[in-house]
Amino acid sequence: MSAPAAAQTTSKFQAFLNHPAGPKTIFFWAPMAKWALVAAGIKDLSRPADKLSVSQNVALAATGFIWVRYSFVITPVNYSLAAVNFFVGSTGMAQLYRIWDFNRNKPASIVSK
């Protein structure tokens, strides 16, 4: 690698490290940890819809979409926080749809119990 290319790479890496929302701050690590909620929501797609919690998924959807808005108004603007919260809200909405669809199409044998 030539010296100018190495200097440019180093400066971009330094800029990333020292960014107000870089890995030296909570603005970087909080969204990274929150991806676990998205993974849990995706894993729940394999659960039967009658075993899903309405209140839990309402909370996930609401907080996800509220925090998307918040991540655009804080300083520094945190796009990684917006992205993870969008997916948290989306998985919550997907689960709520599954619950609604299950209750709408519930077989008569389940209703009569």
C-alpha positions as CSV (number, residue, x, y, z in Angstrom):
1,M,0.0,0.0,0.0
2,S,1.4,3.4,-0.9
3,A,2.0,6.0,1.8
4,P,-0.8,8.4,0.7
5,A,-3.3,5.5,0.5
6,A,-2.3,4.3,4.0
7,A,-2.6,7.8,5.4
8,Q,-6.1,8.2,3.9
9,T,-7.2,4.8,5.3
10,T,-5.8,5.7,8.7
11,S,-7.5,9.0,8.7
12,K,-10.9,7.4,7.7
13,F,-10.4,4.9,10.5
14,Q,-9.5,7.6,13.0
15,A,-12.5,9.6,11.8
16,F,-14.7,6.6,12.5
17,L,-13.2,6.0,15.9
18,N,-13.5,9.6,16.9
19,H,-17.0,10.3,15.5
20,P,-19.5,11.6,18.0
21,A,-21.5,8.4,17.4
22,G,-18.5,6.1,17.0
23,P,-17.4,3.0,18.9
24,K,-16.0,5.0,21.9
25,T,-19.6,6.1,22.8
26,I,-22.9,4.6,24.0
27,F,-24.4,5.9,20.7
28,F,-22.6,3.0,18.9
29,W,-23.0,0.2,21.5
30,A,-26.6,0.6,22.5
31,P,-27.9,0.0,18.9
32,M,-25.5,-2.9,18.6
33,A,-26.9,-4.6,21.7
34,K,-30.5,-3.8,20.6
35,W,-30.1,-6.0,17.5
36,A,-30.7,-8.9,19.9
37,L,-34.3,-7.8,20.2
38,V,-34.6,-7.9,16.4
39,A,-33.1,-11.4,16.4
40,A,-35.6,-12.5,19.1
41,G,-38.5,-11.1,17.1
42,I,-37.4,-12.9,14.0
43,K,-37.0,-16.2,16.0
44,D,-40.5,-15.7,17.3
45,L,-41.8,-16.0,13.7
46,S,-41.4,-19.8,14.2
47,R,-43.6,-19.8,17.3
48,P,-47.3,-20.5,17.0
49,A,-49.4,-17.3,16.8
50,D,-51.5,-18.3,19.8
51,K,-48.4,-18.3,22.0
52,L,-47.4,-14.7,21.2
53,S,-48.1,-11.9,23.6
54,V,-50.1,-8.9,22.3
55,S,-48.9,-6.5,25.0
56,Q,-45.3,-7.4,24.5
57,N,-45.5,-6.9,20.7
58,V,-47.5,-3.6,21.1
59,A,-44.7,-2.4,23.4
60,L,-42.0,-3.5,20.9
61,A,-43.8,-1.9,17.9
62,A,-44.5,1.4,19.8
63,T,-41.1,1.8,21.3
64,G,-39.4,0.9,18.1
65,F,-41.2,3.5,16.0
66,I,-41.0,6.2,18.7
67,W,-37.2,5.7,19.1
68,V,-36.8,5.9,15.3
69,R,-38.2,9.5,15.5
70,Y,-36.0,10.3,18.5
71,S,-32.8,9.1,16.9
72,F,-33.3,11.7,14.2
73,V,-33.8,14.6,16.6
74,I,-30.9,13.9,19.0
75,T,-27.4,15.3,18.6
76,P,-25.5,13.5,17.0
77,V,-28.1,12.1,14.7
78,N,-27.8,8.4,15.1
79,Y,-28.7,6.4,12.0
80,S,-27.7,3.0,13.4
81,L,-30.1,3.6,16.3
82,A,-32.9,4.6,13.8
83,A,-32.2,1.4,11.7
84,V,-32.3,-1.0,14.6
85,N,-35.4,0.6,16.1
86,F,-37.2,0.5,12.7
87,F,-36.6,-3.3,12.6
88,V,-37.7,-3.7,16.3
89,G,-40.9,-1.9,15.4
90,S,-41.3,-3.9,12.2
91,T,-40.9,-7.2,13.9
92,G,-43.4,-6.2,16.6
93,M,-45.9,-5.2,13.8
94,A,-45.3,-8.4,12.0
95,Q,-46.1,-10.4,15.1
96,L,-49.2,-8.3,15.8
97,Y,-50.4,-9.1,12.3
98,R,-49.8,-12.8,12.9
99,I,-51.8,-12.6,16.1
100,W,-54.6,-10.7,14.4
101,D,-54.7,-13.1,11.5
102,F,-54.7,-16.1,13.8
103,N,-57.7,-14.7,15.8
104,R,-59.5,-13.8,12.6
105,N,-59.1,-17.3,11.0
106,K,-59.4,-19.3,14.3
107,P,-60.9,-22.7,13.7
108,A,-64.3,-23.3,15.2
109,S,-63.0,-26.0,17.5
110,I,-60.7,-23.5,19.2
111,V,-63.4,-20.9,19.6
112,S,-65.8,-23.4,21.3
113,K,-63.3,-24.3,24.0
